């Protein structure tokens, strides 16, 4: 039985204007059991808020009072796309490349697709329910059948739009590999991107992400990643935040011998909020995870890091995992919240985590000033060197562009 709009409203607890608008948008989409289950999972919480433990520092309900267009369009240009196949999502639809690299096939689905464990990712569930368009694309499925001959670049951006929701599912066949680049550059009052990545035996994916929004918009980027036997996943992200922005990765080692690298950096100025959240389940023996996150925040900015390694009993034996978060509070009034966690039930593992936050080293500043470098420039250079470690694993073609973006930000705000 398909639920009415009244029934849907009853599933939310005190829905606000933004949630009522999302309900109305859902009601206009084609009826689907899969879509309904995803939206019901979203309705269990509504827009995530500070009374939810996993969202206590990133309150979307408070930030998204109404679904309305921002004052500005996209905040910056996407990462360089020379030699790449570009897929662009806007509020009006999707633009696909004329030609695809060898080893990549696209499948456009106009019917809603099921989302497993939707309750774990409320904004992912919302996106799964609302990404569809009447008579248009619901989910773009990307099948990687061999070594992709060129990178694939996904761009999401708006032009003072109210919303921009998109869903992409990537299947990496045995032994196949892909360089994936993503540019999420804002331009919509509320944008949400859902990536589902399934990697089979021996698959390899290198994912590089740029996030940038304005101080009057909300952005969510949710990735659900499943790793197969001896597969390798490398993720690098650079976030500048928005009014509220969250980059969430939920990764599961499903087969033994898989390897994951989850690196990222965030730079937040006044009025900007960036949240890096990750949950890694070592659901197979002899799996490896490495994670390095660096951040730098100015007065009035907010940075959030939440990372969790879950190692079940028996199947999680011989896990090797390390998580490090390091942050700089560049000015008084900067805020950084961090919550690294290890939940370990197996007894033959090597797991570690570390978390530090503080100011720039005054001795290093003094050393640079003694050599004629102005203080503001010295601060910017030291901050750039600090965060650059987290960007070293990025796609070769865009690593310099990430560093240039970080350098320009620091030159404008710190120097």
C-alpha positions in Angstrom: 0.0 0.0 0.0 1.4 3.4 -1.0 1.5 5.9 1.8 -0.4 9.2 1.5 1.2 12.5 2.2 -0.7 12.6 5.5 0.6 9.2 6.4 4.2 10.4 5.6 3.8 13.5 7.8 2.7 11.2 10.7 6.0 9.3 10.4 8.0 12.4 11.2 8.3 13.8 14.7 7.3 17.5 14.6 8.3 18.0 10.9 9.7 21.5 10.2 9.1 23.6 7.0 12.1 22.0 5.2 10.9 18.4 6.0 7.3 19.3 4.9 8.8 20.5 1.6 10.8 17.3 1.2 7.6 15.3 1.9 5.8 17.2 -0.8 8.6 16.6 -3.3 8.5 12.9 -2.5 4.8 12.8 -3.1 5.3 14.1 -6.7 7.6 11.2 -7.6 6.5 7.9 -9.2 5.2 5.3 -6.7 7.8 2.7 -5.8 8.2 0.2 -2.9 12.0 0.8 -2.9 11.6 4.6 -2.8 9.0 4.3 0.0 11.3 2.2 2.1 14.1 4.6 1.7 11.9 7.6 2.6 10.5 5.8 5.6 14.1 5.2 6.8 14.7 8.9 6.5 11.4 9.7 8.3 12.6 7.7 11.3 15.0 10.6 12.2 14.0 13.4 9.7 16.8 15.8 9.1 19.6 14.8 11.5 19.9 16.9 14.5 22.1 17.5 17.6 20.1 15.1 19.8 21.4 12.2 17.6 24.8 11.1 18.9 26.3 10.8 15.5 25.1 14.2 14.5 25.5 16.2 17.7 28.0 18.6 16.2 26.4 18.8 12.7 22.8 19.8 13.1 21.1 19.8 9.6 17.6 20.3 11.1 18.7 23.6 12.6 20.7 24.7 9.6 18.0 23.8 7.0 15.1 25.8 8.2 13.5 25.9 4.7 14.3 24.5 1.3 15.3 27.7 -0.6 17.9 28.9 -3.1 21.2 30.4 -1.9 22.2 33.9 -2.8 25.1 32.7 -4.9 25.7 30.1 -7.5 28.5 27.5 -7.5 31.4 28.5 -5.3 34.3 27.5 -7.4 35.3 25.8 -10.6 35.4 22.0 -10.5 38.7 20.2 -10.5 40.6 20.1 -13.8 38.9 17.7 -16.2 41.4 17.5 -19.1 41.4 13.9 -20.5 38.5 12.9 -18.2 35.0 11.8 -18.9 32.7 14.2 -17.1 29.3 13.5 -15.7 27.5 16.6 -14.4 24.5 16.6 -12.1 22.4 19.8 -11.8 18.9 20.5 -10.4 17.6 20.1 -14.0 19.1 16.7 -14.7 22.3 14.9 -15.6 24.7 15.5 -18.5 26.6 12.5 -19.7 29.8 12.4 -21.8 29.6 11.8 -25.5 32.3 9.1 -25.3 33.4 6.9 -22.4 36.8 5.5 -21.5 37.5 1.9 -22.3 36.4 -0.3 -19.4 33.4 1.8 -18.3 29.7 1.3 -19.1 26.8 3.4 -18.0 23.3 2.2 -17.2 20.6 4.7 -16.6 17.8 3.5 -14.3 14.6 5.4 -14.2 13.1 3.2 -11.5 14.0 3.5 -7.8 16.7 1.2 -6.5 16.8 -0.4 -3.0 19.3 1.0 -0.5 20.6 -1.5 2.1 21.1 -0.4 5.7 19.3 2.9 4.9 18.7 3.6 8.6 22.4 4.0 9.1 22.7 6.9 6.6 19.6 9.2 7.0 20.7 11.7 4.4 21.7 8.9 2.1 18.2 7.4 2.5 16.7 10.8 1.8 18.8 11.1 -1.4 17.8 7.6 -2.5 14.2 8.5 -2.2 14.4 12.0 -3.8 17.1 11.6 -6.5 14.5 10.4 -9.0 12.8 12.7 -11.5 9.5 12.2 -13.2 10.3 10.5 -16.5 14.0 10.9 -15.8 17.0 9.4 -14.2 16.8 7.9 -10.7 20.1 6.1 -10.3 23.2 6.2 -12.6 24.9 2.8 -12.5 28.6 2.8 -13.6 30.0 -0.6 -14.4 33.8 -0.9 -14.5 34.7 -4.0 -16.5 38.5 -3.5 -16.9 41.2 -1.0 -16.3 39.5 2.3 -17.1 41.6 4.1 -19.8 40.9 7.6 -18.3 39.6 9.1 -15.1 35.8 9.5 -14.6 34.9 13.0 -13.2 31.5 13.6 -11.4 30.5 17.2 -10.9 27.5 18.4 -8.8 26.7 22.1 -9.0 23.8 24.4 -9.1 22.9 27.9 -10.2 20.9 29.3 -7.3 18.8 26.2 -7.2 16.7 25.0 -4.2 18.0 21.4 -4.2 20.4 19.1 -6.1 20.0 15.4 -5.2 22.0 12.7 -7.1 22.6 9.0 -6.7 25.4 7.0 -8.3 26.1 3.3 -8.0 29.5 1.9 -9.1 30.2 -1.7 -9.6 33.9 -2.7 -10.0 34.3 -6.1 -11.6 37.1 -8.5 -10.7 40.5 -7.1 -11.5 39.1 -3.8 -12.8 40.3 -0.4 -11.8 39.0 3.2 -11.8 40.3 6.7 -11.1 37.2 8.6 -9.8 37.3 12.4 -9.3 34.4 14.4 -7.7 33.8 18.1 -7.6 30.9 19.2 -5.3 31.0 23.0 -5.7 27.6 24.1 -4.3 25.1 26.4 -5.9 22.0 24.8 -4.3 20.4 25.6 -1.0 20.4 21.9 -0.1 22.5 19.4 -2.0 23.0 15.7 -1.3 25.0 13.1 -3.2 24.9 9.4 -2.6 27.6 7.1 -3.9 27.4 3.3 -3.6 30.6 1.5 -4.5 30.8 -2.3 -4.7 34.3 -3.7 -5.4 34.8 -7.3 -6.4 38.0 -9.4 -6.1 41.2 -7.6 -7.0 39.4 -4.3 -7.9 41.0 -1.0 -7.3 39.5 2.5 -7.0 41.3 5.8 -6.3 38.7 8.5 -5.4 39.5 12.2 -5.1 36.9 14.6 -3.7 36.6 18.4 -3.6 33.8 20.0 -1.5 33.1 23.7 -1.5 29.8 25.5 -0.7 28.6 28.9 0.4 27.8 30.0 3.9 24.0 29.9 3.2 23.7 26.3 1.9 23.8 22.7 3.2 25.8 19.9 1.6 25.9 16.2 2.2 28.2 13.7 0.5 27.5 10.1 1.5 29.6 7.1 0.4 28.7 3.5 1.1 31.7 1.3 0.1 32.0 -2.5 0.1 35.4 -4.1 -0.5 35.9 -7.6 -2.0 38.8 -10.0 -1.7 42.2 -8.3 -2.1 40.5 -5.1 -3.4 42.1 -1.7 -2.8 40.3 1.6 -2.2 42.1 5.0 -1.8 40.1 8.1 -0.9 41.4 11.6 -0.6 39.1 14.6 0.1 39.5 18.3 0.6 36.6 20.2 2.2 36.1 23.9 2.7 32.7 23.4 4.3 29.4 25.4 3.9 26.8 26.6 6.4 26.8 22.9 7.2 28.6 20.2 5.3 29.2 16.5 6.0 31.4 14.0 4.1 30.4 10.6 5.4 32.0 7.3 4.4 30.7 3.9 5.6 33.1 1.2 4.5 33.0 -2.5 5.0 35.8 -5.0 4.4 33.6 -7.9 3.2 36.4 -10.2 2.1 39.9 -10.9 3.4 43.0 -9.1 2.2 41.2 -5.8 1.3 43.0 -2.5 1.8 41.5 0.9 2.4 43.1 4.4 2.7 40.8 7.2 3.9 42.6 10.5 3.9 41.2 14.1 4.0 41.8 17.7 4.9 39.4 20.5 5.9 39.9 24.2 5.9 37.1 26.4 7.5 36.7 30.1 7.6 34.2 32.1 9.6 30.7 30.9 9.1 31.7 27.6 7.5 31.3 24.1 9.0 32.9 20.9 7.7 32.3 17.4 9.1 34.4 14.3 8.2 32.6 11.2 9.5 33.7 7.6 8.8 32.7 4.2 10.0 34.8 1.2 9.0 33.8 -2.4 9.7 36.5 -5.0 9.4 34.1 -7.8 8.5 36.8 -10.1 7.2 40.2 -11.3 8.4 43.5 -9.7 7.4 42.0 -6.4 6.2 43.9 -3.2 6.4 42.8 0.4 7.0 44.9 3.6 7.1 43.3 7.0 7.8 44.9 10.4 8.1 42.7 13.5 8.5 44.1 17.1 8.9 42.2 20.3 9.6 42.7 24.0 10.1 40.0 26.3 11.3 39.8 30.1 11.7 37.8 32.2 14.1 34.1 31.5 13.6 34.7 28.2 11.7 33.9 24.7 12.8 35.6 21.4 12.0 34.3 18.0 13.0 36.0 14.6 12.8 34.3 11.4 13.8 36.0 8.1 13.0 35.2 4.6 14.1 36.8 1.2 13.5 34.6 -1.7 14.3 36.3 -5.1 14.5 33.9 -8.1 15.2 34.8 -11.2 17.0 36.3 -14.1 15.0 35.8 -12.6 11.5 37.8 -9.6 12.3 41.0 -11.4 13.3 44.4 -10.1 12.0 42.9 -6.6 11.4 45.5 -3.9 10.9 44.1 -0.4 11.3 45.4 3.0 12.1 43.4 6.3 12.5 45.0 9.7 13.0 43.3 13.1 13.2 45.4 16.3 13.7 44.0 19.9 13.6 45.1 23.5 14.0 43.1 26.2 15.6 44.5 29.2 13.8 42.7 31.9 15.8 40.8 32.3 19.0 37.1 31.5 18.4 37.8 28.5 16.1 36.0 25.3 17.0 37.1 21.7 16.5 35.2 18.6 17.7 36.8 15.2 17.4 35.6 11.7 18.3 37.9 8.8 17.2 36.7 5.4 18.3 37.9 1.8 18.3 35.3 -0.9 19.0 37.3 -4.2 19.0 36.0 -7.7 19.9 38.7 -9.8 18.1 41.9 -10.5 20.1 44.5 -10.8 17.4 44.6 -7.3 15.9 46.8 -4.3 15.5 44.6 -1.1 15.9 45.6 2.4 16.9 44.2 5.9 16.9 45.5 9.3 17.6 44.0 12.8 18.0 45.7 16.1 18.5 44.7 19.8 18.2 46.5 23.0 18.9 48.1 26.1 17.5 51.0 26.6 15.1 54.4 26.0 16.5 55.7 29.4 17.7 59.3 28.1 17.2 58.7 27.4 13.6 57.0 30.8 13.1 60.0 32.5 14.8 62.5 30.6 12.5 60.7 31.7 9.3 60.3 35.3 10.5 64.0 35.4 11.2 64.6 34.7 7.6 62.5 37.6 6.4 59.2 36.0 5.8 56.3 38.1 7.0 54.2 36.5 9.9 51.0 36.2 7.9 52.8 34.5 5.0 54.7 32.2 7.4 51.4 31.1 9.0 49.9 30.3 5.6 53.0 28.3 4.5 53.1 26.3 7.7 49.4 25.5 7.5 49.7 24.4 3.9 52.6 22.1 4.8 50.6 20.7 7.7 47.5 19.8 5.6 49.3 18.7 2.5 50.3 15.3 4.0 46.6 14.3 3.9 46.4 15.0 0.1 49.4 13.1 -1.1 47.4 10.0 -2.2 45.1 12.1 -4.5 44.7 11.3 -8.2 47.9 12.4 -10.0 46.0 14.7 -12.4 44.3 16.8 -9.7 46.6 16.7 -6.7 48.2 19.9 -7.6 44.8 21.5 -8.1 43.8 20.5 -4.6 47.0 22.0 -3.2 46.5 25.2 -5.2 42.9 25.5 -3.8 44.2 25.1 -0.3 47.0 27.6 -1.0 44.6 30.2 -2.4 42.3 29.8 0.6 45.1 30.3 3.0 46.5 33.3 1.1 43.1 35.0 1.3 42.2 34.1 4.9 45.5 33.6 6.9 48.1 35.6 5.0 
